[in-house]
Amino acid sequence: MSENINTKPEGNKTISRVVIKRLPRYYRYLGELLKNDVVRISSKELSKKMNVTASQIRQDLNNFGGFGQQGYGYNVEYLYNEIGKILGLDRTNNIIIIGAGNLGQALANNQEFDSNGFRIIGLFDVNPRLVGMTVRGVEVYDIDTLEEFLKEHEVMIAALTLPGSKAVKVAADLVDLGIKAFWNFAPVDLHLSEDVTVENVHLAESIMTLSYRIHSKS
């Protein structure tokens, strides 16, 4: 196992978004290998499982300094933990969900977040019928209490599961309240300041892409 591994991009090197999107896949596959008591794996063996070339795997990991040894491959547990650090999963990331409808509740019910260091600490909605209920132990608050809640809790991420017509204003208000990262499920692209990070998850676009792939084959 290599020592003194750099888990951040070397120098001022910019890591492509495509590489970053593959990191969670590496993390998931390595986690499955750990559950099966696999101690080490070569890039060739990993490539067969992930359907990514061995060369691509080595290139991706070399962006962060490299993690393997020639003739040995990768120590699965070590690589799993190091990729977790790169992804920030070694820290607790508090999340609030804006919109406590079906999608918001589905997110709150996802237990995988807990095991990966993400902790949903509150849901917010304008619907008085939802306010006061709990979803897997997490309370739904009136959105009017959001400012006070953010003063009392450190929140890393706001997930938006509300209509696009409301998402833009809510996101702008949240930025003014100090939120710097958004997981956006609303059907609208957010255009915020450069110091704010946005990950858009457009479900309708995803299924349209699937539709194209189905019908293009026929």
Disulfide bonds with the S-S distance in Angstrom:
none
